[in-house]
Amino acid sequence: MSYLRFEKALMTNLEESLPRELLRTNRSGAYSCSTVVDCNTRKYHGLLVVPVPGLDDENHVLLSSLDVTVVQHGAEFNLGLHKYGENCYSPRGHKYIRGFDCDKLPTTLYRVGGVMLKKEVLFQHYEDRILIRYTLEDAHSATLLRFRPFLAFRSVREFTHENYVANRDYQFVDNGIKTCMYAGYPDLYMQFSKKSDFVFQPDWYRGIEYPKEQERGYDSKEDLYVPGYFEMPIRKGESVVFSASTSEIATSKLKKLFDVEYEDRAPRDNFFHCLVNAAHQFHNREENDDRYLLAGYPWFKCRARDTFIALPGLTLAIGEQDYFELVMKTAERGLREFMGGKPLSVKIYEMEQPDVLLWCVWAIQQYARACGDEKCLRKYGKLLSDIIKYIIKGKHPNLRLEANGLLSSDGKRTSVTWMNSTVNGCPVVPRSGFIVEFNALWYNALMFASHLLKDTKKAESADLEKRAALCGRTFADVFVNEYGYLYDYVDGDVKDLSVRPNMIFPVAFDYSPLSVEQKKSVLDVCTRELLTPKGLRSLSPKSGGYNPMYVGHQSQRDQAYHQGTAWPWLGGFYMEACLKLYKRTRLSFIERQMVGYEDEMYYHCLGTISELFDGNPPFLGRGAISFAMNVAEILRTLSLLETYTYQK
């Protein structure tokens, strides 16, 4: 019995099946994404979505979908599914689905009369090539398969419409054709593992609708170009492999390539393996061998803060220190370029955010915990020292070390923290001055650097320890309030009393300026007012402006983004704080919290974790369908659970 399996009743019920999405990536920036019934509901959906560096830094939908028709005795049964207008679905191929599972590969079983057709889909690693294997498992008479490709050739942020500029030319290649709709795009090669007949029958399918875009108040309709169809006979027991790619392949290799790629896939047969698979989907290897972590799918790029927060969970927590080092090698080059005032040669966005350097130190600290101080000092000691000196010398454009030992940042007119939503160019949550997690990170960084350098640079280590002592004393004076929790930020006479999750960080970090009593008090407030089954709320229901439902048009969503929604990655730090304060006595509690995340393996995007959740029941997943920091912190929590479980 597969872990991720759905029966006919669910698959044929569009209210249940359409909200469930599937993601496949090639670990080089390209992806394939749709719903489990292959009905695209977002403009970001597509069977082959690839970066086109010659045009811009966005992904582009080349092949939107591939409709398959079973033909027997002249009767046609189309297995495709598209939405047109108000509740109009055609050709309603989902009614033929008899089962779906997503163990090693997404596999759909169709039944049309006496015909049983199995479809398996995979994305070749490090190549812009989607492979689909069709196997005729049963048939009582001669059977034809007809394949009709729907082409878009557009950015994921735009739509295509019927026009007379689109190029209709095509050329035959080995068992298929190649075509390109617009200048600047690569050729799209559509090939089969056996000979097929291509019938040129160009047409536009008009008014295809994407309900997810409609929900956000965006345009939601487009037209897709179909150049014609491929047709071939298929025998009972026979398999045919379809390839869509930006490069040609010898079709005699397609079946073997599919088998090889299949064997390379790890099964998603339990919660942990699903998360590991999701972690690998964020990998991004560029042509020059730079390594990145994408912040999420389908619309996020590589962002600096997300990289350093997610890096330990996506690598060290699953025993993949090598990939940590590869990503950090690329990131270090970008950090040094930023600190040196040079143009960035890396594709990492938001490097200028003031807490990025601090989160980098935290990521290095996790490496030291996993690999030992000696190895960490050898690999990252110089970087660590240079980051601390850069901050102390006041070289960062928006991070100032004040005389009281704390760091301040100006966030009145622009977002400087992870709470970065804006409306009309202004921050929804304008956090400025002394920001609580910035200074928790700074104290932790000073103490960690002092510890790591104590044997090799004693004078520098002693100076850092002295600075940490000043920071620690001031931290408690500035942030601890009479109500038993921490101000979110303090800017002059403004002391923000909003109960927000950022105060959990000084409780969770290895080095904290808080006393044990203060930590417990903060944790208690987080438990009472912020904890949900899907992580910590971004704002307490008792605080002004609480807006927990991430729904409506985009402006409404931006207002709610950090005003009560729940975030699993924050829950990771909350659970780390629980373990540090209460150790094994909280194991069963944290295990129960993990159940809330395991439920998500079957919803929204299968086998991964959404960007955020509504802050009120039923805590529905929202935003990006797969989010790196969330997957990372759940994996890191599972690793911590294992550590505490086997402690004597």
Disulfide bonds with the S-S distance in Angstrom:
none
